[in-house]
Amino acid sequence: MTPNAVKKPAPGELEKALWRNDIKAVEELLKQGADVHEENSHGRSMLNLAAGNGYVEIARLLIAYGADVNKKNAAGNTPLILAAAWGHAEMVHLLVDSGADVNACNNSGYTAASEVHDNDELARFLEEAGKRQQQRAEVEARTKAKIEEARAAAAQKQQRLNAVRESLIIRRLQP
């Protein structure tokens, strides 16, 4: 190893810094190549841990380094479901803004909105965000279907044109 080479952090180092809520240490470990997708011995991702504990700044770092905002743990809980269940409103907003699937269900069939307790405003926010995501998904599906229809129609038209061209070529070649 060259003198200036940075040693990649050992597994578990990122989790230790996370539990201390040590933002600077987490950032340094990520810069050194710590695995942002690392799971602990219980199968929980670092973003799941940060979300469930309300460590917003650490979550921002993990997301910036590519953490999966929809990664489920063994119980099927996403970071968003965990943040909602523990009432971490700022975390919920961060995760939704980062593309978390508001309509994802855990293994018990619960969404983030159904896991909110004693916070009507947060529950409404999640319900509305879930409706918006569903509407966008429906629009995207309709758009994709229309594009596929247009491609199929264009392909059929091209086949007919090719057949006409071929027919004309054959007629010219005949004596």
Beta strands, then each sheet from edge to edge (+ up, - down):
end
